[in-house]
Amino acid sequence: MKICWLWCELKLLLADIARSVRLSEEVTRVSQHFGVLTIEFSRWLMDLVARAVDRYDDISVT
């Protein structure tokens, strides 16, 4: 009886560990995706600002 209980507990523990690993992998993927989006947004924003500065520099003040 105790062996059956122990086996069931072990199976539940392994299932919990497997679920935790999958969840951790998903969190890592989401975090990496967010990092890529942040980098792309930063590049876009820097390009936008650089173009605005270039346009401002082209305006001659008399």
Secondary structure per residue as TSV (DSSP state, phi and psi in degrees):
chain	resnum	aa	ss	phi	psi
A	1	M	-	360.0	-44.8
A	2	K	H	-66.2	-34.4
A	3	I	H	-65.8	-40.3
A	4	C	H	-63.7	-43.8
A	5	W	H	-62.6	-44.2
A	6	L	H	-62.7	-42.6
A	7	W	H	-62.7	-42.8
A	8	C	H	-64.5	-42.9
A	9	E	H	-63.3	-39.5
A	10	L	H	-64.9	-42.3
A	11	K	H	-62.6	-41.5
A	12	L	H	-65.2	-40.2
A	13	L	H	-63.3	-44.6
A	14	L	H	-64.1	-37.8
A	15	A	H	-64.7	-40.9
A	16	D	H	-63.8	-41.1
A	17	I	H	-64.6	-44.2
A	18	A	H	-62.4	-41.6
A	19	R	H	-64.4	-42.0
A	20	S	H	-62.8	-39.8
A	21	V	H	-64.7	-44.5
A	22	R	H	-63.4	-41.8
A	23	L	H	-64.3	-42.1
A	24	S	H	-62.4	-41.1
A	25	E	H	-63.5	-40.1
A	26	E	H	-66.2	-42.6
A	27	V	H	-61.6	-40.3
A	28	T	H	-62.8	-44.0
A	29	R	H	-61.9	-44.6
A	30	V	H	-63.9	-41.9
A	31	S	H	-62.5	-43.2
A	32	Q	H	-65.2	-40.9
A	33	H	H	-63.0	-43.1
A	34	F	H	-62.4	-39.1
A	35	G	H	-62.3	-42.3
A	36	V	H	-63.9	-43.7
A	37	L	H	-62.3	-39.6
A	38	T	H	-63.6	-43.7
A	39	I	H	-64.3	-45.0
A	40	E	H	-63.0	-41.2
A	41	F	H	-64.1	-41.6
A	42	S	H	-62.3	-42.3
A	43	R	H	-63.3	-43.8
A	44	W	H	-61.2	-45.0
A	45	L	H	-65.4	-41.8
A	46	M	H	-63.5	-40.0
A	47	D	H	-64.3	-42.1
A	48	L	H	-62.0	-45.2
A	49	V	H	-65.0	-41.9
A	50	A	H	-62.2	-41.4
A	51	R	H	-66.3	-37.8
A	52	A	H	-65.3	-40.4
A	53	V	H	-65.6	-41.9
A	54	D	H	-60.8	-42.1
A	55	R	H	-65.0	-40.0
A	56	Y	H	-65.4	-39.0
A	57	D	H	-66.0	-29.0
A	58	D	H	-75.9	-15.9
A	59	I	S	-80.2	124.3
A	60	S	-	-94.2	134.9
A	61	V	-	-101.3	124.2
A	62	T	-	-112.7	360.0
